[in-house]
């Protein structure tokens, strides 16, 4: 029995500001994650995952410990896997 499965996930954020310094604001952003799975037969399937499919640049974290520090979000990544059930 051959079948295919597709799924998507989006993560979004509106403006966020540092708790101590309201001058650090990040504009709203979207991150799109995609997944596809193909069931070859009852025991074998193939998966493909794409994180940050649009390769958006964004700050995953902002904090202020006397100075504002930013952490970049992860860039696009692709993962493929094969699963065989015994």
C-alpha positions as semicolon CSV with decimal commas, in nm:
position;residue;x (nm);y (nm);z (nm)
1;X;0,000;0,000;0,000
2;X;0,167;0,320;-0,116
3;X;0,068;0,648;0,041
4;X;0,201;0,999;0,092
5;X;0,162;1,239;0,383
6;X;0,239;1,611;0,388
7;X;0,232;1,842;0,686
8;X;0,330;2,199;0,765
9;X;0,390;2,406;1,073
10;X;0,431;2,779;1,107
11;X;0,567;2,969;1,401
12;X;0,506;3,339;1,423
13;X;0,587;3,614;1,663
14;X;0,464;3,964;1,709
15;X;0,681;4,237;1,849
16;X;0,868;4,140;2,161
17;X;1,066;4,376;2,380
18;X;1,330;4,325;2,642
19;X;1,186;4,336;2,994
20;X;1,440;4,595;3,109
21;X;1,485;4,806;2,797
22;X;1,181;4,885;2,581
23;X;1,406;5,021;2,305
24;X;1,489;4,666;2,181
25;X;1,201;4,552;1,963
26;X;1,195;4,278;1,700
27;X;0,948;4,311;1,413
28;X;0,696;4,031;1,360
29;X;0,825;3,727;1,171
30;X;0,716;3,386;1,038
31;X;0,909;3,058;1,035
32;X;0,774;2,782;0,810
33;X;0,853;2,413;0,878
34;X;0,753;2,141;0,630
35;X;0,734;1,761;0,650
36;X;0,665;1,497;0,385
37;X;0,640;1,121;0,434
38;X;0,604;0,852;0,170
39;X;0,492;0,505;0,279
40;X;0,660;0,271;0,027
41;X;0,503;-0,045;0,174
42;X;0,387;-0,173;0,514
43;X;0,741;-0,181;0,653
44;X;0,929;0,096;0,469
45;X;0,874;0,473;0,478
46;X;1,081;0,774;0,372
47;X;1,062;1,113;0,552
48;X;1,181;1,462;0,458
49;X;1,178;1,755;0,705
50;X;1,260;2,116;0,617
51;X;1,295;2,360;0,907
52;X;1,277;2,733;0,833
53;X;1,190;2,656;0,469
54;X;1,193;3,024;0,368
55;X;1,534;3,075;0,536
56;X;1,401;3,367;0,739
57;X;1,647;3,571;0,947
58;X;1,515;3,642;1,294
59;X;1,625;3,669;1,653
60;X;1,530;3,362;1,857
61;X;1,616;3,538;2,182
62;X;1,666;3,891;2,308
63;X;1,780;3,979;2,658
64;X;1,924;4,274;2,841
65;X;2,188;4,223;3,111
66;X;2,326;4,577;3,108
67;X;2,354;4,553;2,729
68;X;2,117;4,400;2,476
69;X;2,218;4,053;2,351
70;X;2,063;3,880;2,051
71;X;2,059;3,513;1,954
72;X;1,998;3,437;1,586
73;X;1,734;3,179;1,496
74;X;1,840;2,860;1,320
75;X;1,890;2,882;0,942
76;X;1,718;2,647;0,695
77;X;1,796;2,280;0,755
78;X;1,692;1,967;0,569
79;X;1,673;1,619;0,722
80;X;1,589;1,300;0,536
81;X;1,532;0,961;0,697
82;X;1,432;0,608;0,605
83;X;1,239;0,385;0,845
84;X;1,209;0,010;0,817
85;X;0,998;-0,184;1,069
86;X;1,098;-0,546;1,130
